[in-house]
Amino acid sequence: MTWAASTIATLLFSTPLAHAAPDGSDISDGVVRIAVLGDYGSGRDLGGPGSVTAAKLAAEDFHNKVLGKPIEIISADHQNKPDVAVGIARQWFDIDHVDAVTDLAVSSVGLAVAGLATQSNRTALVSGAATSELTGDKCSPVVTHWADDTYALSAGLVGEFSHRVGKDWFFVAVDYSFGTAMVKDASRAVTDAGGKVLGAVRYPFNTTDFSSFLLAAQSSGAKVVALAGTGADTVNAVKQTHEFGLQQGGQTIVGMLTFISDVHSIGLKDAQGMYIASQYYWDEDDGTRAFAKRFFAIEKREPTKLQAATYAAVRHYLKAIAAGGSDEAKAVNAEMRKLPVDFFGRAAHIRKDGRVIYDLSLYRVKKPEESKYPWDYYQKISVIPGDKAFRPENSGGCKLSNNATQGGADVRAK
């Protein structure tokens, strides 16, 4: 009996049936190092230092350690320049032993750094860039996309906008890849919904004078004037819509990628009645308010959806390391795709193409007299289920095979 028991024990511990609990021995360099690469210029309020705070709050949820190894958060400004962003990321990956990079606001930056992360076998948690190419033909087994993307914010919501606002559209879009993608996807969806695109104009990034663009939108007679820009561009454009009387003439403004920080800068007097889509609003429910309270205590302002997405991404990444025992990029990303996502108390999940699927909400900006306390800006209109808002996985052009997200050998220097 003693020999039999000994033999069985030997067999159990020498076969895959016996799995030791993760102990942190597979954490490279003994540190989980996460870098926040954001915009500290025109998009400073959208992400910037607030994204660093969000990442640190996620680390605090784990008491700044995972499997007994320290979590380190570092940051830098990419200056809205892909070449600068790639240079910083290459230094981080090759010399500073960074395991994951997050934020990556601006689509060109997000695509460039995600490509380098793929080459370097590092994790990219894209919470800033909106381009849906990240989960299309540019998809990668080490990249996950946490921001609400160009498809969801255009085609995914056009039906809801058209039903509630109007079927005739005019686009005022920033003249780079983000604006082009938004107009393309939204225009197709407008037509599919039985509406008409009455025109589109494109303006240079960081424009201050929108007069010619808004006059074109006004003269079109479109019921919906959709702004496909971000940050200061959106703030300036919305303020000037009132100067030209677009709202007074019966036109409705839709901010296709608008943040609560934009509304704060515009003010309710000018922003009232504007439609906005978002996956996060600080005053939505107990889950969103819990994070917002911690964030506000540090930043003295409510978090944007980019900052909230950064928190959710880093938190899930650390959860996957704790569950799988490794920070090797392919292994931890496979674990991330297996685990359910806790998105501020609401269920979400990650597809093979890296797209994080959650519900989007449509909001209308309140009138000044409707706001009861500071930052009380949004009135919820409807919810668009994630499987309706985001592009179907089989139509994005992602060629990841069934086993592409499985763990691979760690190519990093230990």
ZAZA-178591 format. One record per residue (C-alpha): residue in one letter; x, y, z; residue number from 0. Coordinates in nm, 4 decimals, m for minus. Layout:
BEGIN
('a',(X,Y,Z),NUM)
...
//
This chain:
BEGIN
('m',(0.0000,0.0000,0.0000),0)
('t',(0.2851,0.2330,0.0791),1)
('w',(0.4516,0.1572,m0.2584),2)
('a',(0.1201,0.2089,m0.4444),3)
('a',(0.0518,0.5408,m0.2746),4)
('s',(0.4053,0.6553,m0.3496),5)
('t',(0.3768,0.5523,m0.7155),6)
('i',(0.0438,0.7340,m0.7598),7)
('a',(0.1834,1.0489,m0.6006),8)
('t',(0.4876,1.0362,m0.8295),9)
('l',(0.2688,0.9982,m1.1373),10)
('l',(0.0392,1.2835,m1.0346),11)
('f',(0.3196,1.5276,m0.9784),12)
('s',(0.4971,1.4333,m1.3019),13)
('t',(0.1938,1.4803,m1.5290),14)
('p',(0.0031,1.7880,m1.6491),15)
('l',(m0.2754,1.7000,m1.4051),16)
('a',(m0.0775,1.8615,m1.1263),17)
('h',(m0.0475,2.2392,m1.1537),18)
('a',(0.1355,2.4453,m0.8995),19)
('a',(m0.0264,2.7759,m0.8113),20)
('p',(0.1453,3.0744,m0.9802),21)
('d',(0.4236,3.2014,m0.7558),22)
('g',(0.5656,3.4921,m0.9547),23)
('s',(0.8714,3.3009,m1.0781),24)
('d',(0.7699,3.3691,m1.4402),25)
('i',(0.7546,3.7474,m1.3922),26)
('s',(1.0343,3.8842,m1.6115),27)
('d',(1.3007,4.0808,m1.4224),28)
('g',(1.0999,4.0386,m1.1024),29)
('v',(0.8952,4.3536,m1.1764),30)
('v',(0.5716,4.4172,m1.3667),31)
('r',(0.6497,4.7451,m1.5405),32)
('i',(0.3641,4.9328,m1.7110),33)
('a',(0.4211,5.2489,m1.9148),34)
('v',(0.1594,5.5142,m1.9838),35)
('l',(0.2343,5.6869,m2.3153),36)
('g',(m0.0059,5.9778,m2.3539),37)
('d',(m0.0758,6.3216,m2.4926),38)
('y',(0.0312,6.6082,m2.2649),39)
('g',(m0.0481,6.8769,m2.5217),40)
('s',(m0.3907,6.9510,m2.6702),41)
('g',(m0.5286,6.6245,m2.5318),42)
('r',(m0.3874,6.6665,m2.1832),43)
('d',(m0.7288,6.6734,m2.0131),44)
('l',(m0.8507,6.3646,m2.2011),45)
('g',(m0.5697,6.1370,m2.0825),46)
('g',(m0.2359,6.2911,m1.9885),47)
('p',(m0.1529,6.2877,m1.6163),48)
('g',(m0.5030,6.1542,m1.5448),49)
('s',(m0.4208,5.8339,m1.7309),50)
('v',(m0.1149,5.7898,m1.5103),51)
('t',(m0.3362,5.8353,m1.2047),52)
('a',(m0.5825,5.5780,m1.3431),53)
('a',(m0.3050,5.3225,m1.3985),54)
('k',(m0.1719,5.3802,m1.0463),55)
('l',(m0.5201,5.3316,m0.8999),56)
('a',(m0.5428,4.9972,m1.0810),57)
('a',(m0.2082,4.8960,m0.9311),58)
('e',(m0.3337,5.0025,m0.5880),59)
('d',(m0.6179,4.7521,m0.6267),60)
('f',(m0.3426,4.4863,m0.6099),61)
('h',(m0.1571,4.6672,m0.3283),62)
('n',(0.1089,4.7524,m0.5891),63)
('k',(0.2191,4.3892,m0.6122),64)
('v',(0.1163,4.0911,m0.8215),65)
('l',(0.2255,3.7417,m0.7187),66)
('g',(0.4575,3.9066,m0.4723),67)
('k',(0.6379,4.1118,m0.7371),68)
('p',(0.6249,4.4943,m0.7425),69)
('i',(0.4202,4.6863,m0.9982),70)
('e',(0.5910,4.9945,m1.1411),71)
('i',(0.4083,5.2663,m1.3388),72)
('i',(0.6124,5.5026,m1.5593),73)
('s',(0.4989,5.7604,m1.8156),74)
('a',(0.5967,5.9900,m2.1032),75)
('d',(0.4488,6.2384,m2.3508),76)
('h',(0.4343,6.1239,m2.7152),77)
('q',(0.3730,6.4830,m2.8356),78)
('n',(0.1176,6.3587,m3.0912),79)
('k',(0.4073,6.2343,m3.3056),80)
('p',(0.4251,5.8652,m3.4058),81)
('d',(0.8032,5.8784,m3.4519),82)
('v',(0.8506,6.0240,m3.1037),83)
('a',(0.6144,5.7626,m2.9594),84)
('v',(0.7987,5.4760,m3.1284),85)
('g',(1.1350,5.6084,m3.0092),86)
('i',(1.0137,5.6219,m2.6498),87)
('a',(0.8513,5.2787,m2.6704),88)
('r',(1.1618,5.1213,m2.8226),89)
('q',(1.3725,5.2550,m2.5334),90)
('w',(1.1168,5.1197,m2.2883),91)
('f',(1.1011,4.7742,m2.4491),92)
('d',(1.4684,4.7227,m2.5331),93)
('i',(1.6407,4.8867,m2.2355),94)
('d',(1.3951,4.9624,m1.9557),95)
('h',(1.2237,4.6199,m1.9508),96)
('v',(0.8709,4.7595,m1.9861),97)
('d',(0.6162,4.4793,m2.0061),98)
('a',(0.3075,4.6720,m2.1203),99)
('v',(0.2202,5.0122,m2.2605),100)
('t',(m0.1175,5.1845,m2.2350),101)
('d',(m0.3124,5.5031,m2.3245),102)
('l',(m0.1674,5.5714,m2.6761),103)
('a',(m0.4077,5.8517,m2.7578),104)
('v',(m0.4205,5.9471,m3.1294),105)
('s',(m0.4743,5.6762,m3.3899),106)
('s',(m0.1405,5.7151,m3.5699),107)
('v',(0.0426,5.6784,m3.2384),108)
('g',(m0.1680,5.3795,m3.1342),109)
('l',(m0.1048,5.1942,m3.4601),110)
('a',(0.2682,5.2673,m3.4586),111)
('v',(0.3291,5.1591,m3.0991),112)
('a',(0.1004,4.8560,m3.1273),113)
('g',(0.3069,4.7465,m3.4276),114)
('l',(0.6298,4.7841,m3.2320),115)
('a',(0.4796,4.5978,m2.9342),116)
('t',(0.3963,4.3090,m3.1675),117)
('q',(0.7528,4.2990,m3.3029),118)
('s',(0.8989,4.3230,m2.9523),119)
('n',(0.6582,4.0748,m2.7903),120)
('r',(0.5202,4.3280,m2.5429),121)
('t',(0.1613,4.3997,m2.4416),122)
('a',(m0.0279,4.7026,m2.5780),123)
('l',(m0.3387,4.8056,m2.3840),124)
('v',(m0.4833,5.0685,m2.6195),125)
('s',(m0.7164,5.2898,m2.4194),126)
('g',(m0.6724,5.6116,m2.6177),127)
('a',(m0.6511,5.5579,m2.9943),128)
('a',(m0.9891,5.5122,m3.1598),129)
('t',(m0.9041,5.3571,m3.4958),130)
('s',(m1.0800,5.0256,m3.5571),131)
('e',(m0.7790,4.9111,m3.7655),132)
('l',(m0.6288,4.7917,m3.4368),133)
('t',(m0.8728,4.4999,m3.4401),134)
('g',(m0.8972,4.4826,m3.8200),135)
('d',(m0.6084,4.4087,m4.0537),136)
('k',(m0.3634,4.5485,m3.7956),137)
('c',(m0.4789,4.3133,m3.5189),138)
('s',(m0.2252,4.1334,m3.3017),139)
('p',(m0.2281,3.8619,m3.0340),140)
('v',(m0.0562,4.1026,m2.7915),141)
('v',(m0.2862,4.4042,m2.8476),142)
('t',(m0.6244,4.4723,m2.6857),143)
('h',(m0.8428,4.7714,m2.7730),144)
('w',(m1.0226,4.9341,m2.4793),145)
('a',(m1.1280,5.2674,m2.6318),146)
('d',(m1.4659,5.2930,m2.8042),147)
('d',(m1.3503,5.2794,m3.1657),148)
('t',(m1.4253,5.4601,m3.4906),149)
('y',(m1.6694,5.1922,m3.6059),150)
('a',(m1.8712,5.1908,m3.2828),151)
('l',(m1.8779,5.5716,m3.2632),152)
('s',(m1.9966,5.6029,m3.6224),153)
('a',(m2.1628,5.3032,m3.7865),154)
('g',(m2.2466,5.1383,m3.4541),155)
('l',(m2.4494,5.4353,m3.3364),156)
('v',(m2.5842,5.5921,m3.6555),157)
('g',(m2.9054,5.3901,m3.6361),158)
('e',(m2.9720,5.5165,m3.2843),159)
('f',(m2.8827,5.8744,m3.3792),160)
('s',(m3.0912,5.8615,m3.6967),161)
('h',(m3.3949,5.7295,m3.5126),162)
('r',(m3.3812,5.9998,m3.2456),163)
('v',(m3.2228,6.2996,m3.4173),164)
('g',(m3.2618,6.2875,m3.7959),165)
('k',(m3.1694,6.1100,m4.1192),166)
('d',(m2.9950,6.3921,m4.3105),167)
('w',(m2.6313,6.4279,m4.2036),168)
('f',(m2.3389,6.6638,m4.2590),169)
('f',(m1.9879,6.5866,m4.1323),170)
('v',(m1.7265,6.8313,m4.0032),171)
('a',(m1.4183,6.6126,m3.9638),172)
('v',(m1.0541,6.6565,m3.8720),173)
('d',(m0.8284,6.5926,m4.1708),174)
('y',(m0.6341,6.2838,m4.0684),175)
('s',(m0.6976,5.9086,m4.0503),176)
('f',(m0.9366,5.9246,m3.7548),177)
('g',(m1.1700,6.1741,m3.9224),178)
('t',(m1.1542,5.9893,m4.2533),179)
('a',(m1.2471,5.6590,m4.0900),180)
('m',(m1.5349,5.8126,m3.8961),181)
('v',(m1.6878,5.9756,m4.2027),182)
('k',(m1.6450,5.6631,m4.4151),183)
('d',(m1.8062,5.4242,m4.1651),184)
('a',(m2.0806,5.6649,m4.0622),185)
('s',(m2.1706,5.7597,m4.4207),186)
('r',(m2.2228,5.3966,m4.5143),187)
('a',(m2.4381,5.3452,m4.2052),188)
('v',(m2.6452,5.6579,m4.2772),189)
('t',(m2.7235,5.5276,m4.6245),190)
('d',(m2.8034,5.1796,m4.4921),191)
('a',(m3.0440,5.3405,m4.2421),192)
('g',(m3.2302,5.5144,m4.5235),193)
('g',(m3.0741,5.8545,m4.4647),194)
('k',(m2.8667,6.0921,m4.6764),195)
('v',(m2.5221,6.2428,m4.6371),196)
('l',(m2.5596,6.6014,m4.7556),197)
('g',(m2.1897,6.6783,m4.7411),198)
('a',(m1.8621,6.6684,m4.5512),199)
('v',(m1.5783,6.9123,m4.4910),200)
('r',(m1.2354,6.8473,m4.3403),201)
('y',(m1.0371,7.0898,m4.1294),202)
('p',(m0.6687,7.0888,m4.0241),203)
('f',(m0.5864,6.9567,m3.6773),204)
('n',(m0.5762,7.2295,m3.4099),205)
('t',(m0.8014,7.4683,m3.6016),206)
('t',(m0.9318,7.7734,m3.4149),207)
('d',(m1.1553,7.9282,m3.6844),208)
('f',(m1.4390,7.6972,m3.7909),209)
('s',(m1.6448,7.9649,m3.9676),210)
('s',(m1.6180,7.8337,m4.3253),211)
('f',(m1.6765,7.4730,m4.2163),212)
('l',(m1.9797,7.5540,m4.0035),213)
('l',(m2.1307,7.7798,m4.2691),214)
('a',(m2.1109,7.4864,m4.5111),215)
('a',(m2.2865,7.2657,m4.2574),216)
('q',(m2.5513,7.5303,m4.1984),217)
('s',(m2.6223,7.5899,m4.5663),218)
('s',(m2.6594,7.2162,m4.6271),219)
('g',(m2.9811,7.2104,m4.4241),220)
('a',(m2.8816,6.8797,m4.2650),221)
('k',(m3.0720,6.7883,m3.9514),222)
('v',(m2.7595,6.6341,m3.7956),223)
('v',(m2.4220,6.8070,m3.7907),224)
('a',(m2.1674,6.5474,m3.6776),225)
('l',(m1.8320,6.6642,m3.5423),226)
('a',(m1.5549,6.4095,m3.5967),227)
('g',(m1.2705,6.5623,m3.3981),228)
('t',(m1.1291,6.5645,m3.0469),229)
('g',(m1.0167,6.7896,m2.7657),230)
('a',(m0.9678,7.1590,m2.8368),231)
('d',(m1.1009,7.1174,m3.1914),232)
('t',(m1.4357,6.9944,m3.0594),233)
('v',(m1.4482,7.2645,m2.7918),234)
('n',(m1.3866,7.5419,m3.0453),235)
('a',(m1.6273,7.3977,m3.3019),236)
('v',(m1.9175,7.3594,m3.0577),237)
('k',(m1.8747,7.7108,m2.9194),238)
('q',(m1.8801,7.8516,m3.2723),239)
('t',(m2.1954,7.6613,m3.3730),240)
('h',(m2.3826,7.9034,m3.1483),241)
('e',(m2.2184,8.2042,m3.3036),242)
('f',(m2.3568,8.0959,m3.6414),243)
('g',(m2.6938,7.9882,m3.5033),244)
('l',(m2.6933,7.6233,m3.6082),245)
('q',(m2.8955,7.5059,m3.3086),246)
('q',(m3.1340,7.7992,m3.3339),247)
('g',(m3.1970,7.6971,m3.6937),248)
('g',(m3.3054,7.3474,m3.5896),249)
('q',(m2.9809,7.1567,m3.6428),250)
('t',(m2.8606,6.9079,m3.3823),251)
('i',(m2.4931,6.8690,m3.2938),252)
('v',(m2.3486,6.5198,m3.2468),253)
('g',(m2.0023,6.4911,m3.0935),254)
('m',(m1.8734,6.1655,m3.2395),255)
('l',(m1.5733,6.1460,m3.0040),256)
('t',(m1.6459,6.3870,m2.7221),257)
('f',(m1.5173,6.3637,m2.3657),258)
('i',(m1.6649,6.4997,m2.0449),259)
('s',(m1.3611,6.7265,m2.0179),260)
('d',(m1.4677,6.8808,m2.3510),261)
('v',(m1.8176,6.9490,m2.2169),262)
('h',(m1.6637,7.0989,m1.9038),263)
('s',(m1.4549,7.3354,m2.1166),264)
('i',(m1.7456,7.4263,m2.3449),265)
('g',(m1.9905,7.4863,m2.0599),266)
('l',(m2.3533,7.3746,m2.0470),267)
('k',(m2.4783,7.6996,m2.1963),268)
('d',(m2.3180,7.6160,m2.5314),269)
('a',(m2.3027,7.2345,m2.5058),270)
('q',(m2.6688,7.1778,m2.4057),271)
('g',(m2.8634,6.9502,m2.6390),272)
('m',(m2.5515,6.7974,m2.7900),273)
('y',(m2.5518,6.4179,m2.8310),274)
('i',(m2.2587,6.2087,m2.7089),275)
('a',(m2.1819,5.8357,m2.6995),276)
('s',(m1.9621,5.6838,m2.4311),277)
('q',(m1.8794,5.3569,m2.2571),278)
('y',(m1.8189,5.5389,m1.9275),279)
('y',(m1.9832,5.8286,m1.7449),280)
('w',(m1.8705,5.8985,m1.3913),281)
('d',(m2.2253,5.9375,m1.2489),282)
('e',(m2.3799,5.6377,m1.4257),283)
('d',(m2.4013,5.3941,m1.1331),284)
('d',(m2.2275,5.2776,m0.8162),285)
('g',(m1.9449,5.1119,m1.0105),286)
('t',(m1.8540,5.4220,m1.2104),287)
('r',(m1.8915,5.6479,m0.9069),288)
('a',(m1.6594,5.4313,m0.6953),289)
('f',(m1.3715,5.4800,m0.9381),290)
('a',(m1.4582,5.8461,m0.9944),291)
('k',(m1.4444,5.9187,m0.6204),292)
('r',(m1.0898,5.7841,m0.5933),293)
('f',(m0.9824,5.9636,m0.9104),294)
('f',(m1.1378,6.2960,m0.8072),295)
('a',(m0.9585,6.2876,m0.4722),296)
('i',(m0.6298,6.3089,m0.6628),297)
('e',(m0.7088,6.4988,m0.9836),298)
('k',(m0.9882,6.7279,m0.8533),299)
('r',(m1.1910,6.6581,m1.1674),300)
('e',(m1.4029,6.3699,m1.2942),301)
('p',(m1.2362,6.1052,m1.5117),302)
('t',(m1.2840,6.0931,m1.8871),303)
('k',(m1.3752,5.7730,m2.0664),304)
('l',(m1.0106,5.7440,m2.1809),305)
('q',(m0.8843,5.7578,m1.8234),306)
('a',(m1.1510,5.5103,m1.7133),307)
('a',(m1.0534,5.2743,m1.9969),308)
('t',(m0.6897,5.2958,m1.8873),309)
('y',(m0.7881,5.1932,m1.5344),310)
('a',(m0.9989,4.9014,m1.6605),311)
('a',(m0.7257,4.7845,m1.8988),312)
('v',(m0.4429,4.7881,m1.6449),313)
('r',(m0.6610,4.6234,m1.3835),314)
('h',(m0.7566,4.3385,m1.6177),315)
('y',(m0.3955,4.2960,m1.7295),316)
('l',(m0.2823,4.2554,m1.3696),317)
('k',(m0.5685,4.0160,m1.3026),318)
('a',(m0.4518,3.8019,m1.5962),319)
('i',(m0.0930,3.7977,m1.4674),320)
('a',(m0.2177,3.6865,m1.1256),321)
('a',(m0.4267,3.4099,m1.2824),322)
('g',(m0.1726,3.2870,m1.5366),323)
('g',(0.1498,3.3526,m1.3477),324)
('s',(0.3357,3.5223,m1.6345),325)
('d',(0.3788,3.8671,m1.7886),326)
('e',(0.5094,3.7226,m2.1167),327)
('a',(0.3033,3.9028,m2.3798),328)
('k',(0.1400,3.6182,m2.5706),329)
('a',(0.0691,3.4195,m2.2554),330)
('v',(m0.0856,3.7050,m2.0584),331)
('n',(m0.2910,3.8227,m2.3571),332)
('a',(m0.4284,3.4727,m2.4020),333)
('e',(m0.5245,3.4775,m2.0344),334)
('m',(m0.6851,3.8208,m2.0745),335)
('r',(m0.9031,3.6892,m2.3555),336)
('k',(m1.0140,3.3940,m2.1441),337)
('l',(m1.1074,3.5890,m1.8321),338)
('p',(m1.4347,3.7827,m1.8075),339)
('v',(m1.3830,4.1588,m1.7838),340)
('d',(m1.5229,4.3515,m1.4871),341)
('f',(m1.6025,4.6862,m1.6518),342)
('f',(m1.6950,4.8971,m1.3492),343)
('g',(m1.9346,4.6303,m1.2280),344)
('r',(m2.0729,4.5545,m1.5742),345)
('a',(m1.9898,4.2455,m1.7763),346)
('a',(m1.7558,4.2726,m2.0755),347)
('h',(m1.5272,4.0381,m2.2659),348)
('i',(m1.2351,4.0381,m2.5103),349)
('r',(m1.2613,3.8785,m2.8540),350)
('k',(m0.9765,3.6976,m3.0293),351)
('d',(m0.9108,4.0066,m3.2410),352)
('g',(m0.8421,4.2034,m2.9216),353)
('r',(m1.1625,4.4078,m2.9270),354)
('v',(m1.3053,4.4637,m2.5781),355)
('i',(m1.6840,4.4342,m2.6042),356)
('y',(m1.9042,4.6395,m2.3711),357)
('d',(m2.2295,4.8324,m2.3992),358)
('l',(m2.2269,5.1924,m2.5191),359)
('s',(m2.4660,5.4580,m2.3951),360)
('l',(m2.6131,5.7524,m2.5803),361)
('y',(m2.6341,6.0746,m2.3780),362)
('r',(m2.7770,6.4205,m2.4296),363)
('v',(m2.5967,6.7103,m2.2620),364)
('k',(m2.8206,6.8705,m1.9998),365)
('k',(m2.9470,7.2249,m1.9947),366)
('p',(m2.7830,7.4435,m1.7276),367)
('e',(m3.0980,7.4411,m1.5152),368)
('e',(m3.1114,7.0585,m1.5254),369)
('s',(m2.7653,7.0176,m1.3710),370)
('k',(m2.7941,6.9649,m0.9941),371)
('y',(m2.4272,6.9523,m0.8892),372)
('p',(m2.0763,6.9923,m1.0359),373)
('w',(m2.0044,6.7718,m1.3390),374)
('d',(m2.3717,6.6673,m1.3607),375)
('y',(m2.3705,6.6989,m1.7390),376)
('y',(m2.5278,6.3964,m1.9093),377)
('q',(m2.8824,6.2662,m1.9444),378)
('k',(m2.8902,5.9031,m2.0538),379)
('i',(m3.1055,5.8416,m2.3604),380)
('s',(m3.0474,5.4769,m2.4510),381)
('v',(m2.8079,5.1806,m2.4376),382)
('i',(m2.6585,5.0128,m2.7441),383)
('p',(m2.5544,4.6527,m2.6686),384)
('g',(m2.1899,4.5783,m2.7385),385)
('d',(m2.2639,4.3157,m3.0006),386)
('k',(m2.4626,4.5774,m3.1926),387)
('a',(m2.2267,4.8705,m3.1424),388)
('f',(m1.8977,4.7104,m3.2458),389)
('r',(m1.8026,4.5719,m3.5854),390)
('p',(m1.8639,4.1967,m3.6211),391)
('e',(m1.5424,4.0039,m3.5675),392)
('n',(m1.5605,3.8239,m3.9000),393)
('s',(m1.5831,4.1433,m4.1054),394)
('g',(m1.2850,4.3382,m3.9735),395)
('g',(m1.0104,4.1655,m4.1711),396)
('c',(m0.8250,4.0280,m3.8667),397)
('k',(m0.6365,3.7142,m3.9667),398)
('l',(m0.5499,3.5788,m3.6242),399)
('s',(m0.5657,3.2001,m3.6353),400)
('n',(m0.7364,2.9914,m3.3694),401)
('n',(m0.4070,2.9342,m3.1927),402)
('a',(m0.2588,3.2804,m3.2471),403)
('t',(m0.3311,3.3915,m2.8943),404)
('q',(m0.1694,3.0973,m2.7262),405)
('g',(0.1389,3.1523,m2.5151),406)
('g',(0.4799,3.1556,m2.6792),407)
('a',(0.8396,3.1612,m2.5720),408)
('d',(0.9549,3.4739,m2.3957),409)
('v',(1.2024,3.6475,m2.6278),410)
('r',(1.3048,3.9099,m2.3718),411)
('a',(1.6331,3.9283,m2.1894),412)
('k',(1.5829,3.8304,m1.8312),413)
//
